[in-house]
């Protein structure tokens, strides 16, 4: 995780596996290509209480961050984000009511104002709820606090889920951003 806090662009790629979702998080180079792996996560499908642990690589030997639901089954569950030693980093939660029409998430980190992330295109968000084939179309989330952009997550075209994460706020903890970016795929079944 050396130099992670200085990174402003990341790529999240889902690996297709039969019983688990796996995610690679890599630095994005200035030319747009993928660089070094900064985290690897595996999520069990159909878990009773959602928990995802991120490691330095796919050997899954050194944990670097994770998130865990506070409750077992809750439509507006709060997810605590922690570092590799289990110390809190921040949290995120889905705004269930607002997400009925347009997915909305809240992100909190000590020392920063609370952030809200919403799908950028309200019309596409609404259509996606009713037309299953639109699930493969790219979508964009913008996370802001007090009207200021913190970070964005953009799903790219392709057979496998791939996301570009752009970070505008230097003070936001990259581990919180990584957890939220993976959660957008893992918790929304996109």
C-alpha positions in Angstrom: 0.0 0.0 0.0 3.1 2.2 -0.4 2.1 5.6 -1.6 -1.6 4.8 -1.8 -2.7 8.1 -0.3 -0.9 10.0 -3.1 -2.9 8.1 -5.8 -5.6 10.0 -7.7 -6.7 7.3 -10.1 -7.5 3.7 -9.5 -8.9 0.8 -11.5 -11.2 -1.8 -9.9 -11.7 -5.0 -11.9 -14.0 -7.9 -11.0 -12.8 -11.4 -11.7 -15.4 -14.0 -12.6 -15.4 -17.0 -10.3 -18.2 -19.5 -9.6 -18.8 -19.1 -5.8 -17.1 -15.8 -5.0 -16.7 -12.3 -6.3 -13.1 -11.3 -6.6 -11.8 -7.7 -7.1 -8.4 -6.4 -8.1 -7.7 -2.7 -7.3 -4.8 -1.3 -9.2 -3.2 2.1 -9.7 -3.9 3.7 -13.0 -0.9 5.0 -14.9 -1.0 8.5 -16.6 -1.4 6.7 -20.0 -4.6 5.0 -18.7 -3.1 1.5 -18.4 -3.2 -0.5 -15.2 -0.3 -0.4 -12.8 0.6 -2.1 -9.6 -2.0 -4.0 -7.6 -2.8 -2.1 -4.4 -5.5 -4.4 -3.0 -7.3 -7.7 -3.7 -10.7 -8.6 -2.3 -12.9 -11.7 -2.2 -16.6 -11.7 -1.3 -18.6 -14.8 -0.6 -21.9 -14.8 -2.4 -25.0 -15.2 -0.4 -23.3 -14.4 2.9 -25.6 -13.9 5.9 -23.7 -10.9 7.2 -21.7 -9.0 4.6 -18.0 -8.7 5.1 -15.2 -8.1 2.6 -11.5 -8.2 3.4 -8.9 -6.7 1.2 -5.3 -8.0 1.0 -2.1 -6.8 -0.6 -2.4 -9.4 -3.4 -4.3 -12.5 -4.4 -2.3 -14.8 -2.1 -4.6 -13.3 0.6 -1.9 -13.4 3.3 -1.6 -9.7 4.4 -4.9 -7.9 5.1 -4.8 -4.1 4.4 -8.5 -3.0 4.8 -12.0 -4.3 4.9 -15.6 -3.5 5.5 -18.3 -5.2 7.5 -22.0 -4.7 7.9 -23.1 -3.8 11.5 -26.4 -5.8 11.1 -27.1 -9.1 9.4 -30.1 -8.1 7.3 -30.9 -4.5 6.9 -31.8 -2.6 3.7 -30.1 0.5 5.0 -27.2 -1.3 6.6 -24.1 0.6 7.9 -20.8 -0.8 6.8 -17.7 0.0 8.9 -14.4 0.3 7.1 -11.3 -0.6 8.9 -7.6 -0.9 8.3 -5.5 -4.1 8.2 -5.2 -4.1 12.0 -8.9 -3.6 12.6 -8.8 0.2 13.4 -11.7 2.2 12.1 -11.2 4.3 8.9 -14.8 5.4 8.2 -18.2 4.1 7.2 -20.7 4.0 4.4 -24.4 3.2 4.1 -27.0 3.0 1.4 -29.9 5.5 1.5 -32.6 2.9 0.9 -35.5 5.3 0.3 -33.6 7.6 -2.2 -32.1 4.5 -3.9 -35.5 3.3 -5.0 -35.2 5.7 -7.9 -31.5 6.7 -8.0 -28.8 4.8 -6.0 -27.6 7.0 -3.2 -24.8 6.3 -0.7 -23.5 8.2 2.4 -19.8 8.1 3.2 -18.2 9.4 6.5 -14.6 9.8 7.5 -13.5 11.5 10.7 -12.2 15.0 10.0 -14.2 15.4 6.7 -17.8 16.6 6.2 -20.2 13.7 5.4 -20.3 12.9 1.7 -23.2 11.8 -0.5 -22.7 9.7 -3.7 -25.4 9.5 -6.4 -25.7 8.1 -9.9 -24.9 11.0 -12.2 -27.6 10.2 -14.8 -31.0 10.2 -13.1 -32.9 9.0 -16.2 -30.5 6.1 -16.8 -30.7 5.2 -13.1 -34.5 5.1 -13.3 -34.6 3.1 -16.5 -32.1 0.5 -15.1 -34.5 -0.3 -12.4 -37.1 -1.4 -14.9 -35.1 -2.7 -17.9 -32.8 -5.6 -16.9 -30.7 -5.4 -20.1 -29.5 -1.9 -19.1 -27.5 -3.5 -16.2 -24.6 -3.8 -18.6 -24.5 -0.1 -19.5 -21.9 2.0 -17.8 -22.9 4.2 -14.9 -21.3 7.0 -13.0 -21.3 7.9 -9.3 -20.2 11.3 -8.0 -19.4 11.6 -4.3 -19.5 15.2 -2.9 -19.4 17.0 0.4 -20.7 20.5 0.9 -20.9 20.8 -2.9 -17.3 19.9 -3.3 -16.3 16.7 -5.4 -14.4 14.1 -3.3 -14.3 11.2 -5.8 -16.1 9.5 -8.6 -16.6 5.9 -9.7 -17.2 5.2 -13.4 -18.2 1.7 -14.7 -16.7 1.1 -18.1 -18.0 -0.8 -21.1 -17.1 -4.5 -21.2 -18.1 -8.0 -20.5 -16.5 -8.0 -17.0 -17.2 -5.2 -14.5 -14.4 -2.6 -14.6 -14.4 0.7 -12.8 -12.3 3.8 -12.9 -12.0 5.7 -9.7 -10.9 9.4 -9.8 -10.1 11.0 -6.5 -10.3 14.8 -6.2 -10.0 15.3 -2.4 -6.5 14.8 -1.2 -7.6 14.2 2.5 -10.0 11.4 1.8 -8.6 8.0 2.9 -8.0 5.9 -0.2 -9.0 2.8 1.8 -12.4 4.2 2.3 -12.6 5.1 -1.4 -11.5 1.5 -2.4 -14.1 0.0 0.0 -16.9 2.1 -1.4 -15.9 1.5 -5.1 -16.0 -2.3 -4.6 -19.2 -2.1 -2.6 -20.9 -0.4 -5.5 -20.5 -3.6 -7.4 -20.6 -6.2 -4.6 -23.6 -4.8 -2.7 -25.7 -3.7 -5.6 -25.2 -6.9 -7.7 -24.3 -5.0 -10.8 
